[in-house]
Amino acid sequence: MIEVARIAAIMKAHHLNTSELAEIVRLSPSKISKVLSGDQKFTSDAVGILINELGIHPNWLFGYEGGPEKIVYLKDFVHKSELEKLESRIRELKDELGEVYKQLAEERRPK
């Protein structure tokens, strides 16, 4: 279940009123009001729209990551393959830096 505080955080961050959110998720404003009061839940279609249209991370939306005060977006995460590429590049740069230090040390040695 999605916490009401998370829906409210989305509305605040995106400057949406009840009618505007209703239009985005293709529900009636009265349904949104009932969701915000805790009387009803979002439809699965509405949840999908929040994820796809606004880029909300599903783990945040369902309360598995982070608190309701800070929205987590899909763009905030780096794909594992991209992370592996970045880590590999960091290792390469460290190796290069080590070689430069060795060369510098050789050049500074008294002859």
C-alpha positions as MATLAB code, in Angstrom:
seq = 'MIEVARIAAIMKAHHLNTSELAEIVRLSPSKISKVLSGDQKFTSDAVGILINELGIHPNWLFGYEGGPEKIVYLKDFVHKSELEKLESRIRELKDELGEVYKQLAEERRPK';
ca = [
       0.000    0.000    0.000;
       1.161    3.521   -0.765;
       1.325    5.924    2.166;
      -0.760    9.072    1.826;
       2.309   11.092    2.843;
       4.102    9.870   -0.288;
       1.246   10.959   -2.540;
       1.209   14.330   -0.788;
       4.990   14.635   -1.277;
       4.594   13.964   -5.010;
       1.863   16.576   -5.263;
       3.954   19.133   -3.394;
       7.153   18.454   -5.375;
       5.352   18.684   -8.703;
       3.095   21.581   -7.645;
      -0.070   19.574   -8.308;
      -3.512   20.080   -6.884;
      -6.063   17.273   -6.629;
      -7.531   17.947  -10.070;
      -4.137   18.063  -11.762;
      -3.025   14.796  -10.167;
      -6.363   13.246  -11.134;
      -5.794   14.248  -14.737;
      -2.277   12.780  -14.774;
      -3.300    9.418  -13.301;
      -6.621    9.340  -15.161;
      -8.842    9.220  -12.105;
     -11.565   11.552  -10.915;
     -10.702   14.325   -8.460;
     -13.116   12.750   -5.967;
     -11.220    9.441   -6.196;
      -7.970   11.330   -5.512;
      -9.577   12.990   -2.486;
     -10.611    9.560   -1.188;
      -7.086    8.247   -1.730;
      -5.635   11.240    0.128;
      -8.041   10.710    3.024;
      -7.086    7.034    3.190;
     -10.541    5.770    2.273;
      -9.458    4.258   -1.047;
      -6.308    3.086   -2.794;
      -4.812    3.967   -6.148;
      -5.588    1.652   -9.018;
      -2.675   -0.321  -10.435;
      -2.967    1.768  -13.615;
      -2.614    4.972  -11.587;
       0.463    3.586   -9.831;
       1.975    2.662  -13.184;
       1.364    6.168  -14.470;
       3.065    7.714  -11.419;
       6.087    5.518  -12.038;
       6.231    6.028  -15.807;
       5.037    9.602  -16.247;
       6.656   11.200  -13.215;
       9.629    8.835  -12.975;
       8.930    7.902   -9.352;
      10.956    4.910   -8.178;
       8.540    2.089   -7.239;
      10.580    1.087   -4.181;
      10.157    4.597   -2.798;
       6.498    4.765   -3.767;
       5.705    1.551   -1.869;
       7.813    2.528    1.128;
      10.729    0.137    0.647;
      13.310    2.914    0.294;
      13.600    6.344    1.844;
      11.141    8.376    3.799;
       8.093   10.180    2.467;
       9.786   13.574    2.797;
      12.283   12.988   -0.057;
      11.068   11.497   -3.322;
      13.341    8.977   -5.015;
      13.224    9.099   -8.800;
      14.239    6.401  -11.260;
      16.887    8.747  -12.648;
      18.516    8.857   -9.204;
      19.752    5.301   -9.634;
      22.618    4.139  -11.802;
      22.157    0.833  -13.634;
      24.481   -1.933  -12.430;
      26.242   -2.223  -15.803;
      26.936    1.521  -15.809;
      28.222    1.319  -12.243;
      30.587   -1.507  -13.216;
      31.929    0.594  -16.113;
      32.527    3.531  -13.789;
      34.261    1.353  -11.201;
      36.487   -0.126  -13.918;
      37.423    3.367  -15.121;
      38.239    4.404  -11.547;
      40.589    1.405  -11.207;
      42.287    2.347  -14.497;
      42.768    5.928  -13.338;
      44.197    4.770  -10.001;
      46.673    2.560  -11.850;
      47.664    5.463  -14.112;
      48.092    7.711  -11.110;
      50.296    5.113   -9.441;
      52.502    4.996  -12.535;
      52.782    8.790  -12.605;
      53.853    8.810   -8.942;
      56.489    6.171   -9.669;
      57.840    8.206  -12.580;
      57.882   11.340  -10.473;
      59.737    9.549   -7.695;
      62.316    8.270  -10.230;
      62.854   11.763  -11.600;
      63.368   13.238   -8.134;
      65.865   10.646   -6.974;
      69.321   12.023   -6.568;
      71.625   10.906   -9.357;
];
